[in-house]
Amino acid sequence: MTVRVGAPIPEPTPLEHFLTARWGLHTRAYGHTRHLPNWHPRWPLHRAELLHLDDELVTAAGLPAPDGPPVSVLHSPGVPVVFGGPTSVP
């Protein structure tokens, strides 16, 4: 993936916040699905332009390939994250 980072977004919309907020990580370890809660400050978001994407994830999931460019492309330089202890997911 290649993007061109644009202007900062001083006040993300509720939708932009919802689409980029993450409160946990799911992973597979020792034959079980694990959930690790996390905490981080709100991402500083920037507008971005998708220049190139080589991705097979959507079609690998059995879904049809997207038929056009994404509706929204956002970028964040990142934030510090603190993870809690893992719990098993049934």
N, C-alpha and C positions, 0 to 999 in steps of 0.2 A: 504494500500500500504506500502510495506517495500522496501527500497532501501539501497544500500551500496554506500556511497559517495566516489568518487575517486579524482583524481588529478584535480587541477584547470585548466581551459582553458584560457591561457593568451590572445589569439586572436581568439574569436569565428568566425566561418565562416559566410558569409552573410546569409546562410540558418539558422544556429543556432540562429543568432540574430533575423531574421524574425519570427521564430517559438516561440520565448520567449518574444518578445517585445509586450507591451500592451499600448495603448494610450487612453483607455476608458473602462468604466464599463457600461453594460446594466443590468437593473433590472426592476422589475414590482412593482409598488406602486400605490395604490388608483385607480386601474383599468386601468392604463396607463403604457406603456413602457417608462422608463426614461434612458437617457444617461448622464453619468458624465464623462467629460474628465479628464485625469490625467497626471501628470508629474512625472517622476522618472529618476534617472541616470540609465545607462546601468547595467543590472543584472551581478554580478560576477557569472560566470557559472563554474560548475564542471562536469566532467564525472561522471556517476553513473551506477550502476548495479541494475536492477529490481530483487528483491528476491521473492516478493509475491505481487499479485494483486487480490483483490476480488471486481470486478466492474461489474455492470450491465447496465451502461449508454449507451453503444453502442447498445446493444440488445433492451433496452427500447426505443431507438430512431427508432427501426424497421430495423436496419442494421444487417447484419450477424456478428456473433462473430468473433474476430480476430483469424486467424488460426496459429499464431506463435508469437514469442516474438516481442516487439517493435524494430523498426529499430534504434532508438536513445533514450537514457534516460539521461536527464540532471537534475542537481540540482543547486539551488541557496540558499544561506543563507538569502536572502532577501535584500531589499533596502527601504529607506524611500519613501513614496508616498504622493503626494499632489493632492487632488481631487478638481475639479472646481464645479460650481453649476449645478444642473440637468436641462436638457431640455427634453421636451416631444418628443417622436418619433412617427411619424404618423403611 
